[in-house]
């Protein structure tokens, strides 16, 4: 019997839709529901979104060349990630999924470290405390509980609500719309609300949880779910970098001051497949993808920057001068440098020793695992040494 899809609850859709501050045509459109950010470096926002897109493009190429086992593309979600990242204070902590390459970039991680996980060279690739950016989480929704636990620690460390902007700390955790169907996420919402924790949940609603559209997961919009747990929810245009920045900044400021959690829904779209192992054409209509491609977040900001040949004044950002071809030529030069760094860095990543997965599973290796390691080592020695290769030289 065919499965019936859930129908939205009557009146569930917000009357005004997601908040938008920058239209697809690149025109500023203030919205009374959200204050326009001030003192924002629009040129830096565009630069980072462009470089993050090139990072994504090069990683896909490396996967197609056999250099990576897998890659989850973020194309179309650059504004959501870069906008949210620009709202962070240095001391804030980030808990990502496995697709937050743009946030990692803005936090200062070497993007080659991201490639290591998908090449099989590392189990993480970076120290979370160096850049206040957690390791990628492959288990859907698990990072929401990690974020809540960290938020509980912040409360006990008394680093919220002091009024000291250099000391008060919040947590920003990313999730996709598919994670909303996980028990962990709902437990995280419940606990964050009950404990009034300084956690901002940033949901990139890219419309599809692999092949499942959001319409089969919920009868209400993402942001509206927050009300059931007792904290604010806000929906923004996820392709509008200014709206994403403004909403995240407001929520993080409230969290640091002791105002508790917020759920932000960034309505966007995953232009590419779920990962390079997925074929989105099997379940997603091409017309839908084409419609969202026309709402490209980079083109939106580019149109704004080049309008009338001058940088439009946004809260004191004006006066920088015209944005001409020299600026965009410099971006292209930076993109090429990044691409070369990624290609060289990826191929230079070390091949992990065959024993590493055994040795790093338990603090003290149990006898059964020791037996398996010995058996595995003997197997490799017989096979690789017979071929004149060294153990572990699998590439």
C-alpha positions in Angstrom: 0.0 0.0 0.0 1.5 3.4 -1.0 2.7 5.5 1.9 0.7 8.7 2.5 2.7 11.8 2.8 2.0 14.0 5.8 0.0 17.1 5.1 1.1 20.4 6.6 -1.1 21.6 9.6 -3.5 24.3 8.6 -1.9 27.7 9.1 1.5 26.2 9.8 3.4 28.2 7.1 4.5 31.6 8.4 2.4 34.3 6.7 5.5 36.4 5.8 7.8 33.5 4.9 11.5 33.3 5.8 13.2 36.6 6.6 15.1 38.1 3.7 17.4 41.2 3.8 19.0 40.8 0.4 16.8 39.9 -2.5 17.9 37.4 -5.3 18.4 40.6 -7.4 20.9 41.9 -4.9 18.7 44.6 -3.5 18.6 45.4 0.2 15.1 44.9 1.6 15.0 45.7 5.4 12.6 43.5 7.4 11.1 44.7 10.7 11.5 41.2 12.1 15.3 41.3 12.0 17.8 44.2 12.3 20.1 44.7 9.4 23.7 43.9 10.4 26.0 46.9 10.8 29.7 47.3 10.2 29.8 44.1 8.0 32.7 43.6 5.5 30.7 42.6 2.4 33.8 42.2 0.4 35.2 39.7 2.9 31.8 37.8 2.9 31.9 37.4 -0.9 35.6 36.4 -0.8 35.0 33.7 1.7 31.9 32.4 0.0 33.7 32.2 -3.4 36.7 30.5 -1.9 34.5 28.0 -0.1 32.8 27.2 -3.3 36.2 26.6 -5.0 37.2 24.3 -2.1 34.0 22.3 -2.7 34.6 22.1 -6.5 38.1 20.9 -6.1 37.2 18.3 -3.5 34.6 16.9 -5.9 37.2 16.7 -8.6 39.7 15.0 -6.3 37.0 12.4 -5.4 36.3 11.8 -9.1 40.1 11.3 -9.6 40.1 8.6 -6.9 42.0 10.8 -4.3 39.0 10.9 -1.9 36.6 8.1 -1.0 33.7 10.4 -0.6 32.8 14.1 -0.5 29.6 15.8 0.8 29.1 19.0 -1.3 27.9 22.2 0.2 27.1 24.0 -3.1 24.2 26.3 -2.6 24.7 26.6 1.2 27.7 29.0 1.2 25.7 32.0 2.4 24.1 30.0 5.3 27.5 28.7 6.5 29.6 31.8 6.0 26.9 34.1 7.3 26.5 32.0 10.5 30.3 31.8 11.0 30.7 35.5 10.8 28.4 35.9 13.8 30.6 33.9 16.0 32.8 35.3 18.8 36.3 33.9 19.1 35.4 32.0 22.3 32.2 30.5 21.0 32.3 26.7 20.3 31.0 25.1 17.0 29.7 21.6 16.6 29.4 20.7 12.9 27.8 17.9 10.9 30.0 16.6 8.0 29.2 19.4 5.5 30.2 22.6 7.3 33.3 23.2 5.1 32.4 26.9 5.0 32.3 27.3 8.7 35.6 25.4 9.0 37.1 27.8 6.5 35.9 30.9 8.4 37.3 29.4 11.7 40.7 29.2 10.1 41.1 25.5 9.6 43.5 24.4 6.8 41.0 22.8 4.3 43.5 20.0 3.6 42.6 18.7 7.1 39.0 18.3 6.0 40.1 16.2 3.1 42.0 13.8 5.4 38.8 12.4 6.8 37.3 11.6 3.4 40.6 10.2 2.1 40.9 7.9 5.1 44.1 9.4 6.3 42.7 10.6 9.7 39.7 10.0 12.0 39.3 13.8 12.4 42.2 15.8 11.4 42.3 18.7 13.8 42.3 19.7 17.4 38.8 21.1 18.2 40.1 23.5 20.8 42.6 25.2 18.6 39.9 26.9 16.4 36.8 26.2 18.6 35.5 24.0 15.9 34.5 20.4 16.7 35.3 17.3 14.7 32.9 16.4 11.9 30.0 14.2 13.1 28.9 11.4 10.7 26.2 10.1 13.0 23.1 12.1 12.1 22.0 14.3 15.0 24.6 13.2 17.5 26.4 16.5 17.5 23.3 18.2 19.0 23.7 16.3 22.2 27.5 17.1 22.2 26.6 20.8 21.9 24.1 20.6 24.8 26.6 18.8 27.0 29.2 21.5 26.2 26.6 24.2 27.0 26.0 22.6 30.4 29.7 22.9 31.0 29.6 26.6 30.1 26.9 27.2 32.7 28.9 25.4 35.3 32.0 27.3 34.4 30.0 30.5 34.9 30.9 32.0 31.5 27.5 33.3 30.4 25.5 36.3 31.5 28.4 38.3 33.0 28.1 41.1 30.5 31.8 40.7 29.5 31.8 40.3 25.8 35.3 38.8 25.8 34.3 36.1 28.3 30.6 35.1 27.8 30.4 32.1 25.5 27.8 30.4 23.4 27.5 27.2 21.4 26.5 27.0 17.7 25.5 23.6 16.5 24.7 22.8 12.9 22.2 20.2 11.6 20.3 19.3 8.5 16.6 18.9 8.2 17.0 15.1 8.3 18.4 15.3 11.8 15.1 16.7 13.0 13.7 13.2 12.7 16.4 11.8 15.1 15.7 11.2 18.7 19.0 12.7 19.7 18.0 16.1 18.2 14.7 16.2 20.0 16.4 15.2 23.3 18.8 18.0 22.7 16.0 20.5 22.1 14.3 19.3 25.3 17.3 19.5 27.5 18.6 22.8 26.1 15.2 24.3 26.9 14.8 22.7 30.4 18.3 23.9 31.4 18.1 27.2 29.5 21.4 26.5 27.9 23.4 28.9 25.6 23.0 26.8 22.5 22.0 28.0 19.1 20.7 25.2 16.8 21.3 26.2 13.1 19.3 24.0 10.8 20.2 24.2 7.1 17.0 23.1 5.6 18.3 22.1 2.2 14.9 20.4 1.4 16.2 16.9 1.1 17.4 14.3 3.7 19.2 12.3 1.0 16.1 11.2 -1.0 13.4 12.1 1.6 11.9 15.5 1.2 11.1 17.6 4.3 7.4 17.2 3.5 7.5 13.5 4.6 9.2 14.4 7.9 7.1 17.1 9.5 3.7 18.8 9.2 5.1 22.1 10.3 8.0 24.3 9.2 11.4 23.7 10.9 11.4 27.0 12.9 8.0 26.4 14.3 9.1 23.2 16.0 11.0 25.3 18.6 7.8 26.5 20.1 6.9 23.0 21.2 10.1 22.9 23.3 9.6 26.4 24.7 12.3 28.5 23.0 12.4 30.9 20.0 12.5 29.8 16.4 13.3 31.9 13.4 13.2 31.2 9.7 15.6 33.1 7.3 16.4 32.9 3.6 19.4 30.6 3.7 20.7 32.0 0.4 20.9 35.5 1.9 24.2 35.9 3.8 23.1 39.0 5.6 19.9 37.4 7.0 21.9 34.4 8.1 24.5 36.5 9.8 21.9 38.8 11.5 19.8 36.0 12.8 22.8 34.0 14.1 24.3 37.1 15.7 21.1 38.0 17.5 20.6 34.4 18.7 24.3 34.0 19.9 24.1 37.4 21.7 21.0 36.2 23.5 22.6 32.9 24.4 25.7 34.5 25.8 23.6 36.8 28.0 21.7 33.9 29.6 18.7 34.0 27.3 18.7 30.4 26.4 18.5 28.4 23.2 17.3 29.4 19.7 16.5 27.4 16.6 17.4 29.0 13.3 16.0 27.6 10.1 18.1 28.6 7.0 15.9 27.8 4.0 18.3 26.8 1.3 18.9 24.0 -1.2 21.5 21.3 -1.8 22.4 21.9 -5.5 24.6 18.8 -5.8 23.8 15.3 -4.7 23.8 14.3 -1.0 27.4 13.0 -1.5 29.5 12.0 -4.4 28.1 8.5 -3.9 24.5 9.6 -4.4 22.5 10.2 -7.7 20.0 12.9 -6.9 18.5 12.7 -10.4 16.8 9.5 -9.3 14.5 11.3 -6.8 14.7 15.0 -7.4 13.1 16.9 -10.3 15.6 18.8 -12.4 13.2 21.8 -12.6 13.4 22.2 -8.9 17.2 22.2 -8.9 17.2 24.8 -11.8 14.8 27.0 -9.8 17.1 27.1 -6.8 20.2 27.4 -8.9 18.8 30.7 -10.1 18.8 31.9 -6.4 22.6 31.4 -6.2 23.9 33.0 -3.0 27.1 34.2 -4.5 25.5 35.8 -7.5 23.1 37.6 -5.2 25.9 39.3 -3.2 27.9 39.9 -6.4 24.9 41.8 -7.9 24.7 43.9 -4.8 28.4 44.7 -4.8 28.5 45.7 -8.4 25.2 47.7 -8.4 25.8 51.1 -10.0 29.5 50.4 -9.8 29.6 51.3 -6.1 29.5 49.4 -2.8 26.1 50.1 -1.2 26.3 51.5 2.3 25.3 49.0 4.9 25.5 50.4 8.4 28.8 52.2 7.8 30.4 49.9 5.3 30.0 52.4 2.5 32.8 54.5 1.2 35.0 51.6 0.2 34.7 52.6 -3.4 33.6 50.8 -6.6 33.8 47.1 -6.8 35.4 46.5 -10.2 37.2 43.8 -12.1 40.4 44.1 -10.0 38.6 42.8 -7.0 37.1 39.8 -8.8 40.3 39.1 -10.5 42.0 38.9 -7.1 39.3 36.5 -6.0 40.0 34.3 -9.0 43.8 34.3 -8.2 43.1 33.3 -4.6 40.8 30.5 -5.8 43.6 29.1 -8.0 46.1 29.2 -5.2 43.6 27.4 -3.0 43.0 24.8 -5.6 46.7 24.1 -6.0 47.1 23.9 -2.2 44.3 21.4 -2.0 45.6 19.2 -4.8 49.1 19.1 -3.4 48.1 18.8 0.2 45.6 16.0 -0.5 48.2 13.9 -2.3 50.8 14.5 0.4 48.5 13.2 3.2 50.2 10.2 4.8 48.8 6.7 4.5 47.8 5.6 8.0 49.6 2.6 9.4 47.5 -0.6 9.2 47.5 -1.0 13.0 46.2 2.5 13.8 42.5 1.6 13.7 43.2 -1.2 16.2 45.4 0.8 18.5 43.1 3.8 18.7 39.8 2.0 19.5 40.4 1.3 23.2 42.7 2.9 25.7 43.8 -0.7 26.6 43.5 -3.1 23.6 41.6 -6.2 24.7 43.1 -9.7 23.9 40.6 -10.4 21.1 41.6 -7.2 19.3 45.2 -8.0 19.7 44.6 -11.4 18.1 42.8 -9.7 15.2 45.6 -7.2 14.7 48.2 -10.0 14.6 46.2 -11.9 12.1 45.7 -8.8 10.0 49.4 -8.0 10.1 50.3 -11.5 9.0 47.8 -11.3 6.1 49.3 -8.0 4.9 52.8 -9.2 5.2 52.0 -12.3 3.1 50.3 -10.3 0.5 52.2 -7.0 0.2 55.7 -8.3 0.8 55.2 -11.0 -1.8 54.5 -8.2 -4.2 57.6 -6.3 -3.1 55.6 -3.7 -1.2 55.8 -2.4 2.4 53.1 -3.0 4.9 50.7 -0.1 4.9 51.7 1.1 1.4 48.2 0.6 0.1 48.0 3.7 -2.2 
